[in-house]
Amino acid sequence: MLAFAAGVVGHTKAMRTFMIWREENPGKPDDEGPGVPWILQMAFTLPVFLGGAIWYVNNS
Protein backbone atom coordinates (compact mmCIF):
# COMPACT_ATOMS: atom_id res chain seq x y z
CA MET A 1 0.00 0.00 0.00
CA LEU A 2 2.91 2.33 0.70
CA ALA A 3 4.36 1.68 -2.76
CA PHE A 4 1.13 2.75 -4.43
CA ALA A 5 0.91 5.90 -2.32
CA ALA A 6 4.56 6.78 -2.95
CA GLY A 7 4.13 6.07 -6.67
CA VAL A 8 1.51 8.76 -7.15
CA VAL A 9 3.09 11.46 -4.98
CA GLY A 10 3.49 14.67 -6.95
CA HIS A 11 1.37 13.56 -9.91
CA THR A 12 -2.04 14.90 -8.88
CA LYS A 13 -2.27 17.36 -11.80
CA ALA A 14 -1.45 14.65 -14.36
CA MET A 15 -3.84 12.22 -12.69
CA ARG A 16 -6.63 14.81 -12.71
CA THR A 17 -6.05 15.51 -16.42
CA PHE A 18 -6.11 11.79 -17.19
CA MET A 19 -9.27 11.14 -15.17
CA ILE A 20 -11.09 14.04 -16.87
CA TRP A 21 -10.06 12.65 -20.27
CA ARG A 22 -11.20 9.17 -19.23
CA GLU A 23 -14.61 10.50 -18.13
CA GLU A 24 -15.07 12.33 -21.45
CA ASN A 25 -13.96 9.28 -23.52
CA PRO A 26 -15.45 6.23 -21.79
CA GLY A 27 -14.98 3.75 -24.66
CA LYS A 28 -11.39 4.56 -25.63
CA PRO A 29 -8.38 2.59 -24.36
CA ASP A 30 -6.34 4.28 -21.65
CA ASP A 31 -3.16 4.34 -23.75
CA GLU A 32 -4.78 6.81 -26.19
CA GLY A 33 -5.20 9.42 -23.46
CA PRO A 34 -2.73 11.87 -21.99
CA GLY A 35 0.50 10.50 -20.57
CA VAL A 36 0.51 8.74 -17.26
CA PRO A 37 3.90 9.50 -15.65
CA TRP A 38 2.92 8.07 -12.26
CA ILE A 39 2.80 4.56 -13.77
CA LEU A 40 6.54 4.69 -14.44
CA GLN A 41 7.27 5.97 -10.94
CA MET A 42 5.09 3.24 -9.44
CA ALA A 43 6.86 0.62 -11.55
CA PHE A 44 10.13 1.55 -9.86
CA THR A 45 8.75 2.22 -6.39
CA LEU A 46 6.84 -1.07 -6.05
CA PRO A 47 9.92 -3.35 -6.42
CA VAL A 48 11.87 -1.22 -3.94
CA PHE A 49 9.17 -1.53 -1.28
CA LEU A 50 8.62 -5.21 -2.09
CA GLY A 51 12.35 -5.88 -1.85
CA GLY A 52 12.47 -4.08 1.51
CA ALA A 53 9.53 -6.11 2.78
CA ILE A 54 11.12 -9.40 1.71
CA TRP A 55 14.42 -8.39 3.28
CA TYR A 56 12.66 -7.44 6.52
CA VAL A 57 10.75 -10.73 6.71
CA ASN A 58 13.87 -12.80 6.03
CA ASN A 59 15.95 -10.95 8.64
CA SER A 60 13.39 -10.92 11.44
C-alpha positions as CSV (number, residue, x, y, z in Angstrom):
1,M,0.0,0.0,0.0
2,L,2.9,2.3,0.7
3,A,4.4,1.7,-2.8
4,F,1.1,2.8,-4.4
5,A,0.9,5.9,-2.3
6,A,4.6,6.8,-3.0
7,G,4.1,6.1,-6.7
8,V,1.5,8.8,-7.2
9,V,3.1,11.5,-5.0
10,G,3.5,14.7,-7.0
11,H,1.4,13.6,-9.9
12,T,-2.0,14.9,-8.9
13,K,-2.3,17.4,-11.8
14,A,-1.4,14.7,-14.4
15,M,-3.8,12.2,-12.7
16,R,-6.6,14.8,-12.7
17,T,-6.1,15.5,-16.4
18,F,-6.1,11.8,-17.2
19,M,-9.3,11.1,-15.2
20,I,-11.1,14.0,-16.9
21,W,-10.1,12.6,-20.3
22,R,-11.2,9.2,-19.2
23,E,-14.6,10.5,-18.1
24,E,-15.1,12.3,-21.4
25,N,-14.0,9.3,-23.5
26,P,-15.4,6.2,-21.8
27,G,-15.0,3.8,-24.7
28,K,-11.4,4.6,-25.6
29,P,-8.4,2.6,-24.4
30,D,-6.3,4.3,-21.6
31,D,-3.2,4.3,-23.8
32,E,-4.8,6.8,-26.2
33,G,-5.2,9.4,-23.5
34,P,-2.7,11.9,-22.0
35,G,0.5,10.5,-20.6
36,V,0.5,8.7,-17.3
37,P,3.9,9.5,-15.6
38,W,2.9,8.1,-12.3
39,I,2.8,4.6,-13.8
40,L,6.5,4.7,-14.4
41,Q,7.3,6.0,-10.9
42,M,5.1,3.2,-9.4
43,A,6.9,0.6,-11.6
44,F,10.1,1.6,-9.9
45,T,8.7,2.2,-6.4
46,L,6.8,-1.1,-6.0
47,P,9.9,-3.3,-6.4
48,V,11.9,-1.2,-3.9
49,F,9.2,-1.5,-1.3
50,L,8.6,-5.2,-2.1
51,G,12.4,-5.9,-1.8
52,G,12.5,-4.1,1.5
53,A,9.5,-6.1,2.8
54,I,11.1,-9.4,1.7
55,W,14.4,-8.4,3.3
56,Y,12.7,-7.4,6.5
57,V,10.8,-10.7,6.7
58,N,13.9,-12.8,6.0
59,N,15.9,-11.0,8.6
60,S,13.4,-10.9,11.4
